[in-house]
């Protein structure tokens, strides 16, 4: 069984996929005969260190210098080669039926076997499909609907890969303009523009589209002839038809192969080989004959699959959201550097049939599909869009902080505040922005990128900082609605901490997670940044966060990271996934730099399960042993004085330290119940066992372990039922990312070596009486 793979992103799984990608790139470069490519093929050297892939250079200093000298000339040559590759690809695409060619490319890059969610070695790329579809829309049409020969199809596939390789090399060798950091921003924005597709898990994109466009149904119906609900249902119908037909094609091929292999056991070895060859050819014949029809649709076929759809509405959707093959001028699209015309018209039309060339546009990314049309034509849409964003963001934050007071669209002292969430002594100031990164900014225009980030993030930061000053100054803070009616009065001194949140309606091309790097463009001169987060990423965090302690600690953890400096991450869910798995950033040791990626695969599997595209499972959550999870959850529910620090200590523990606390908890608590306070030290952690009635907080402050210099102190004891429990936790000094000897030993050892009598005692000592 197969299914179309419209995952959030199409990237390989950790280590194995990245190594495979590096190997494929190196192999492709090594086959080229120019000196630049030969050097570049050896420039990346991978070495595994546990769950981290260490990438260094395989070149000598002289070879590095030679590579730098060759770069300008190589860039010019790559530009010429890229132009020629696109010209050859255009010519090959006229060799036969355009829908057959596109169906083959789609099948190879989007369809995967059922259950293949992590794709550790999958090589499919949506950009291959986008390139072919864009070229088909902007060039002369084939004069025949015959299928091209197999060797022609293979030549097309090879030329696509060639074009993508040269595209990457052309971008890589583009001359740096000014500051190196600015050049790095230009390069990374262009790489993302050319490679990453999709910003939402499929259901979230549809839900956001309903929120944004549902109130615009009257305008959409009057001006376009359909509603957003119609669009979503058409997308679902087309996807289901594709899946059913593709699976039927596979079953027909299997039946044909089985027929050719009948009586296999009775055949001689030469006869078996002949039967195997016939079986393979039977599968190929079935596939070639049916692949085109499996992915083409008409309005009648869509309505036949979903009888609730109106054929007039469906035809209006196909007309509005499609491009006829060959109808656009070739100058309008020349490859992945250009904006593809199918991004807001994802269907291709050819001789009365339609093919959904970019399936993710009607599922995963449908929230952006109609935006430009509504902004240009619907007078009230811009204001309604902003209010929708504010309401969603405030709602998700309220879900993350149970019991919080939530407000949207407030006014104070002549200023507006999009949202406010009050939780204990903390205020989350919400300043949402509906604008995104322009096409020019994503394609490497750093001047446009500067303006885009300034509008989407720095403007929100300034507004949020003004509200922060108002909330923290002496005296009451009074907020009204837009008519001037008082909504909220906050007593002086109630708010001790203000967190500025900048929810965005668009995923900002990965820049929201590396704001410090943007100081190279003259932004954020004060060195302060909001939490800028795509609203659908905020939803994911709200749906997979266990309690307020975990969420608030995530913000603390996130602010400690040298994001955009020594740590590069291009999406929030990769960062959130790293946090949930207690990432210790071992790659930072010794002055290293880290790229965080591939930490969102568990979320893909979870949401696939919810959507019925795979087995259902538990949501990803913070890695914690039960003893620590119970303590953190209890304090998040009761919120006694000091609960943020106490839970923060436990949430700061690395996996080896959590194992140490969990495995030694009973031993230390039991001995303390019999003989008084005892302690055990392992690296950064002091585990202190206490008798039942001793004040844990006071004991932790006064206790001297006698050796080591622990960062964290965790008190435990036997509970009323005689089971060991964590009583309290405190910091003894400031947190750093430096690894303790205990952690280094644990990270170097196999996971199976983590036992009570292994690393847990090597890093410390046996329980000692106080």
Buried (B, 14 or more C-beta within 10 A) or exposed (E): EBBBBBBBBBBBBBBBBBBBBBEEBBEBBEEBEBEBBBBBBBBBEBEEEBEBBBBEEEBEEEBEEBBEEBBEEBBEBBBEBBBEBBEBBBEBBBBBBBBBBBBBBBBBBBBBEEEBBBBBEBBBBBBBBBBBBBBBBBBEBBEEEEBBEEEBBEBBBEBBBBBBBBBBBBBBBBEEEEEEBBBBBBBBBBBBBBBBBBBBBBBBBBBBBBBBBEBBBEBBBEBBBBBBBBBBBBBBBBBEBBBEBBBEBBEBBBEBBEEBBEEEEEBEEEEBEEBBEBBBEBBBEBBBEBBBBBBBBBBEBBBBBBEEBEEEBBBBBBBBBBBBBBEBEBEEBBBBBBBBBBBBBBBBBBEEBBBBBBBBBBBBBBBBBBBEBBEEBBEEBEEBBBBBBBBBBBBBBBBBBEEBEBBBBBBBEEEEBBBBBBBBEBBBBBBBBBBBBBEBBBBBBBEBBBBBBBBBBBBBBBBBBBBBEBBBEEEEBBBBBEEEEEBBEBEEEEBEBBBBBBBBBBBBBBBBBBBBBBBBBEBBEEEEBBBBBBBBBBBBBBBBBBBBBBBBBBEBBBEEBBBBEBBBBBBBBBBBBBBBBBBBBBBBEEEBEBBBBBBBBBBBBBBBBBEEBBEEEEBBEBBBBEBBBBBBBBBBEEBEEEBBEBBBBBBBBBBBBBBBBBBBBBBBBBBBBEEEBBBBBBBBBBBBBBBEEBEBBEBBEEBEBEEBEBBBBBBBBBEEEEEBBBBBBBBBEEBEEEBBEBBBBBBEBEEEEBEBEBBBBBBBBEBBEB
